[in-house]
Amino acid sequence: MPLPLKRYEYAEWYKAKVQLNYHIEVDRHYYSVPYRLLHERLDIRLTATIVEAFYKGERVAAHVRSHVKGGYATLPEHMPPEHRFYAERNPARFIQWAGKTGESTARLAENILATRPYPEQGYKACLGIINLTRDYEPVRVEAAARRALEFKTCSYRLMKAILSAGLDR
């Protein structure tokens, strides 16, 4: 069901094809639609404030209109499940995940992310450190993180070496 138009709002209708990244382009801004509609042609209703996408007469997406050229408006529910996992990745999330092991592990992850030119470059190292709890007890991983922080050498490789050699004890 289309959103009701305010009396003064004028609606324009367009056609748009869903791109590989499950977004449609409207006035050089990109709006997400359900990923199952890849390559489909949708009817787009555009007002000064709302962008709505329809497929076979059914509304499948609605976004507040943005005038930022080249920008993206993405709703998590439009993403395929494997993309949602990556969308959840951000520095705060990695620090939170590391914090489940302990305070030192969280500080270690924070240091790794802070020392990279881009935080994304530290994601793999942080994920590796978080996953060390699969092979080692969390208490040992936390002790190894404390030791790595003492020596100011924050890396997955060092954490693995500390644990392998038993230097956390």
Residue frames relative to the residue before (quaternion, step in Angstrom):
aa qw qx qy qz dx dy dz
M 1.0000 0.0000 0.0000 0.0000 0.00 0.00 0.00
P 0.4235 -0.7124 0.4931 0.2645 3.60 -0.67 1.03
L 0.5313 -0.5903 0.4897 0.3599 3.52 -1.19 0.56
P 0.4973 -0.6476 0.4626 0.3454 3.61 -0.96 0.69
L 0.4001 -0.7063 0.5312 0.2426 3.53 -1.01 0.83
K 0.4583 -0.6152 0.5492 0.3315 3.52 -1.14 0.61
R 0.6762 -0.5423 0.3102 0.3904 3.54 -1.05 0.68
Y 0.7413 0.4111 -0.2215 0.4821 3.57 1.00 -0.77
E 0.5653 0.6182 -0.3901 0.3822 3.62 1.22 -0.14
Y 0.2179 -0.7551 0.6099 0.1018 3.50 -1.07 0.86
A 0.1989 -0.7921 0.5682 0.1011 3.59 -0.84 0.94
E 0.1583 -0.7431 0.6431 0.0959 3.51 -1.13 0.82
W 0.2554 -0.7579 0.5822 0.1463 3.56 -1.15 0.65
Y 0.0366 -0.7810 0.6232 -0.0182 3.54 -1.02 0.90
K 0.3221 -0.6583 0.6219 0.2759 3.51 -1.40 0.02
A 0.0260 0.7877 -0.6151 0.0225 3.58 -1.05 0.71
K 0.3359 -0.7247 0.5682 0.1978 3.54 -1.08 0.76
V 0.4414 -0.6844 0.5144 0.2685 3.58 -0.97 0.90
Q 0.3385 -0.7654 0.5226 0.1626 3.56 -0.76 1.14
L 0.7305 -0.4418 0.3052 0.4219 3.56 -1.33 0.21
N 0.7041 0.4354 -0.2642 0.4948 3.59 1.13 -0.58
Y 0.4935 -0.7082 0.3704 0.3432 3.60 1.34 0.51
H 0.5337 0.5640 -0.4340 0.4569 3.54 1.04 0.89
I 0.2607 -0.7119 0.6225 0.1941 3.52 -1.30 0.43
E 0.3546 -0.7214 0.5475 0.2324 3.57 -1.10 0.57
V 0.0484 0.7672 -0.6358 0.0691 3.54 -0.87 1.05
D 0.8405 -0.1071 0.0298 0.5302 3.55 -0.59 1.19
R 0.6686 -0.5502 0.2559 0.4299 3.57 1.02 1.04
H 0.5843 0.4581 -0.4079 0.5313 3.58 1.16 0.67
Y 0.3103 -0.7745 0.5300 0.1516 3.59 -1.08 0.72
Y 0.1069 -0.7979 0.5932 0.0036 3.54 -0.85 1.10
S 0.4301 -0.7144 0.4887 0.2567 3.59 -0.90 0.90
V 0.0743 -0.7287 0.6779 0.0624 3.49 -1.36 0.54
P 0.6783 -0.4758 0.3208 0.4589 3.65 -1.10 0.31
Y 0.5348 -0.6832 0.4048 0.2889 3.57 -0.80 1.09
R 0.5770 0.6020 -0.3830 0.3976 3.61 1.13 -0.47
L 0.6619 0.5173 -0.2981 0.4532 3.61 1.26 -0.27
L 0.2184 0.8013 -0.5299 0.1715 3.62 1.19 0.38
H 0.8529 0.1536 -0.1649 0.4709 3.54 -1.08 0.94
E 0.5218 0.6234 -0.4324 0.3900 3.64 1.20 -0.01
R 0.3725 -0.6774 0.5785 0.2600 3.54 -1.28 0.44
L 0.1431 -0.8075 0.5715 0.0289 3.55 -0.77 1.10
D 0.4035 -0.6409 0.5842 0.2919 3.53 -1.29 0.42
I 0.1497 -0.7986 0.5815 0.0412 3.55 -0.84 1.02
R 0.1430 -0.7559 0.6342 0.0772 3.54 -0.91 0.99
L 0.0691 -0.8196 0.5673 -0.0393 3.52 -0.63 1.19
T 0.0158 -0.7605 0.6492 0.0032 3.55 -0.92 0.98
A 0.7206 -0.4112 0.3138 0.4618 3.56 -1.25 -0.14
T 0.8028 0.2978 -0.1284 0.5004 3.60 1.12 -0.60
I 0.7871 0.2782 -0.1169 0.5380 3.62 1.15 -0.53
V 0.1176 -0.7263 0.6698 0.0996 3.54 -1.28 0.62
E 0.0178 -0.7962 0.6044 -0.0204 3.59 -0.72 1.07
A 0.1918 -0.7666 0.6043 0.1013 3.57 -1.08 0.79
F 0.1120 -0.7960 0.5946 0.0198 3.55 -0.94 0.99
Y 0.0879 -0.7656 0.6355 0.0469 3.54 -1.09 0.80
K 0.8279 -0.0942 -0.0045 0.5529 3.56 -0.58 1.23
G 0.7525 -0.4259 0.2003 0.4606 3.55 0.92 0.97
E 0.6557 0.4863 -0.3102 0.4872 3.61 1.26 -0.16
R 0.4157 -0.6968 0.5178 0.2712 3.57 -0.89 0.91
V 0.1302 -0.8182 0.5589 0.0353 3.57 -0.74 1.10
A 0.8015 0.0447 -0.0297 0.5956 3.60 1.22 -0.29
A 0.0093 -0.7636 0.6456 0.0080 3.53 -1.24 0.63
H 0.0086 -0.7937 0.6067 -0.0436 3.55 -0.90 0.97
V 0.4954 -0.5634 0.5514 0.3649 3.52 -1.29 0.40
R 0.4631 -0.7012 0.4632 0.2814 3.56 -0.82 0.94
S 0.1419 -0.7661 0.6232 0.0670 3.53 -1.07 0.86
H 0.2716 -0.7618 0.5664 0.1580 3.55 -1.10 0.69
V 0.4129 0.6906 -0.4788 0.3511 3.57 1.26 0.43
K 0.3304 -0.7614 0.5257 0.1863 3.58 -0.48 1.19
G 0.8195 0.2024 -0.1767 0.5062 3.57 -0.85 1.01
G 0.5309 0.6399 -0.4058 0.3795 3.60 1.25 0.02
Y 0.3187 -0.7368 0.5685 0.1800 3.54 -1.35 0.26
A 0.1011 -0.7289 0.6731 0.0736 3.53 -1.16 0.75
T 0.0551 0.8251 -0.5520 0.1068 3.56 -0.34 1.27
L 0.2071 -0.7543 0.6121 0.1160 3.54 -0.93 0.96
P 0.5379 -0.6591 0.4130 0.3252 3.62 -0.80 0.95
E 0.6543 0.5326 -0.3307 0.4230 3.59 0.98 -0.75
H 0.6154 0.5407 -0.3492 0.4551 3.60 1.24 -0.26
M 0.6046 0.5946 -0.3436 0.4036 3.59 1.22 -0.42
P 0.4935 -0.5901 0.5217 0.3688 3.57 -1.17 0.47
P 0.6703 -0.5360 0.3191 0.4019 3.63 -1.07 0.62
E 0.6674 0.5070 -0.3206 0.4413 3.61 0.92 -0.80
H 0.6440 0.5029 -0.3320 0.4714 3.62 1.12 -0.49
R 0.5833 0.5855 -0.3744 0.4204 3.58 1.10 -0.63
F 0.6141 0.5512 -0.3485 0.4446 3.58 1.02 -0.79
Y 0.7005 0.4563 -0.2754 0.4745 3.59 0.89 -0.91
A 0.6195 0.5501 -0.3467 0.4397 3.58 1.06 -0.64
E 0.6343 0.5377 -0.3252 0.4505 3.58 1.16 -0.58
R 0.5825 0.6051 -0.3742 0.3931 3.57 1.21 -0.36
N 0.2776 0.7000 -0.6251 0.2053 3.52 -0.82 1.09
P 0.7036 -0.4877 0.2854 0.4309 3.62 -1.12 0.45
A 0.6585 0.5121 -0.3231 0.4469 3.60 0.87 -0.88
R 0.6434 0.5281 -0.3214 0.4514 3.57 1.01 -0.78
F 0.6575 0.5008 -0.3144 0.4669 3.60 0.96 -0.84
I 0.6398 0.5122 -0.3234 0.4730 3.58 0.99 -0.81
Q 0.6370 0.5176 -0.3200 0.4732 3.59 1.02 -0.79
W 0.6503 0.5073 -0.3188 0.4671 3.61 0.92 -0.89
A 0.6653 0.4949 -0.2992 0.4722 3.58 0.92 -0.92
G 0.6270 0.5705 -0.3241 0.4200 3.58 1.07 -0.75
K 0.5536 0.5977 -0.3978 0.4220 3.59 1.20 -0.35
T 0.6382 0.4873 -0.3206 0.5025 3.58 1.21 -0.48
G 0.7167 -0.3856 0.2610 0.5191 3.58 0.98 -0.81
E 0.7038 -0.4801 0.3368 0.4009 3.53 -1.35 0.27
S 0.6682 0.4962 -0.3097 0.4599 3.61 0.91 -0.85
T 0.6318 0.5211 -0.3343 0.4664 3.58 1.01 -0.74
A 0.6347 0.5170 -0.3214 0.4760 3.59 1.04 -0.77
R 0.6592 0.4982 -0.3069 0.4724 3.60 0.95 -0.87
L 0.6181 0.5393 -0.3361 0.4628 3.58 1.06 -0.77
A 0.6577 0.4948 -0.3058 0.4786 3.60 0.91 -0.91
E 0.6332 0.5326 -0.3237 0.4589 3.57 0.98 -0.83
N 0.6595 0.5041 -0.3031 0.4680 3.60 0.96 -0.87
I 0.6391 0.5237 -0.3303 0.4563 3.58 0.95 -0.87
L 0.6921 0.4789 -0.2816 0.4607 3.59 0.85 -0.95
A 0.6746 0.5106 -0.2918 0.4462 3.59 1.04 -0.76
T 0.7092 0.4755 -0.2734 0.4430 3.60 1.07 -0.62
R 0.5986 0.5434 -0.3706 0.4573 3.61 1.24 -0.05
P 0.5847 -0.5767 0.4223 0.3836 3.61 -1.08 0.60
Y 0.7646 0.0942 -0.0518 0.6354 3.57 1.13 -0.73
P 0.5373 -0.6548 0.4115 0.3365 3.62 -0.78 0.94
E 0.5865 0.6056 -0.3671 0.3931 3.60 1.06 -0.73
Q 0.6101 0.5691 -0.3444 0.4304 3.58 1.17 -0.60
G 0.6997 0.4516 -0.2693 0.4836 3.60 1.19 -0.38
Y 0.4378 0.7295 -0.4441 0.2809 3.59 1.26 -0.18
K 0.6659 0.5150 -0.3177 0.4363 3.58 0.87 -0.92
A 0.6519 0.5052 -0.3123 0.4714 3.60 0.95 -0.88
C 0.6611 0.5023 -0.3097 0.4634 3.60 0.92 -0.88
L 0.6512 0.5093 -0.3187 0.4637 3.57 0.94 -0.85
G 0.6265 0.5366 -0.3259 0.4618 3.58 1.06 -0.77
I 0.6605 0.4989 -0.3012 0.4734 3.57 0.95 -0.89
I 0.6395 0.5176 -0.3231 0.4678 3.58 0.95 -0.86
N 0.7071 0.4717 -0.2583 0.4591 3.58 0.96 -0.88
L 0.4654 0.6656 -0.4565 0.3633 3.63 1.21 -0.10
T 0.5902 0.5832 -0.3721 0.4161 3.60 1.16 -0.48
R 0.5309 0.6003 -0.4218 0.4241 3.61 1.24 -0.07
D 0.7665 0.3492 -0.1717 0.5109 3.58 1.07 -0.81
Y 0.7771 0.2401 -0.1166 0.5700 3.59 1.20 -0.54
E 0.5839 -0.5663 0.4441 0.3758 3.53 -1.19 0.55
P 0.5930 -0.5954 0.4048 0.3606 3.61 -1.01 0.74
V 0.5979 0.5643 -0.3600 0.4409 3.61 1.08 -0.69
R 0.6670 0.4883 -0.2984 0.4771 3.60 0.98 -0.82
V 0.6357 0.5163 -0.3344 0.4664 3.60 0.95 -0.81
E 0.6442 0.5175 -0.3124 0.4686 3.58 0.99 -0.84
A 0.6538 0.4999 -0.3104 0.4757 3.62 0.96 -0.83
A 0.6475 0.5046 -0.3183 0.4741 3.60 1.00 -0.79
A 0.6293 0.5248 -0.3316 0.4676 3.60 1.02 -0.72
R 0.6264 0.5310 -0.3290 0.4662 3.58 1.02 -0.83
R 0.6677 0.5006 -0.2919 0.4672 3.58 0.96 -0.90
A 0.6421 0.5188 -0.3203 0.4648 3.61 0.97 -0.85
L 0.6511 0.5089 -0.3131 0.4680 3.59 1.01 -0.78
E 0.6090 0.5598 -0.3463 0.4425 3.61 1.05 -0.75
F 0.7540 0.3715 -0.1957 0.5051 3.57 0.98 -0.90
K 0.3841 -0.7600 0.4483 0.2719 3.56 1.34 0.10
T 0.5241 0.5746 -0.4399 0.4491 3.55 1.00 0.87
C 0.0116 0.8462 -0.5275 0.0739 3.53 0.14 1.31
S 0.3826 0.6927 -0.5399 0.2868 3.56 -0.37 1.25
Y 0.6047 -0.5423 0.4368 0.3867 3.53 -1.27 0.41
R 0.6376 0.5547 -0.3330 0.4182 3.58 0.90 -0.94
L 0.6710 0.4831 -0.2994 0.4761 3.60 0.92 -0.88
M 0.6317 0.5297 -0.3389 0.4533 3.60 0.95 -0.83
K 0.6518 0.5111 -0.3078 0.4682 3.57 0.94 -0.89
A 0.6606 0.5092 -0.3022 0.4615 3.60 0.97 -0.88
I 0.6331 0.5282 -0.3286 0.4607 3.61 0.96 -0.85
L 0.6993 0.4670 -0.2719 0.4680 3.56 0.88 -0.95
S 0.6470 0.5271 -0.3240 0.4456 3.61 0.94 -0.83
A 0.7300 0.4185 -0.2268 0.4904 3.56 0.99 -0.87
G 0.4557 -0.7047 0.4359 0.3252 3.60 1.26 -0.14
L 0.3722 0.7601 -0.4640 0.2616 3.59 1.22 0.39
D 0.5418 0.6187 -0.4010 0.4036 3.57 1.27 -0.05
R 0.6399 0.5554 -0.3124 0.4295 3.57 1.25 -0.37
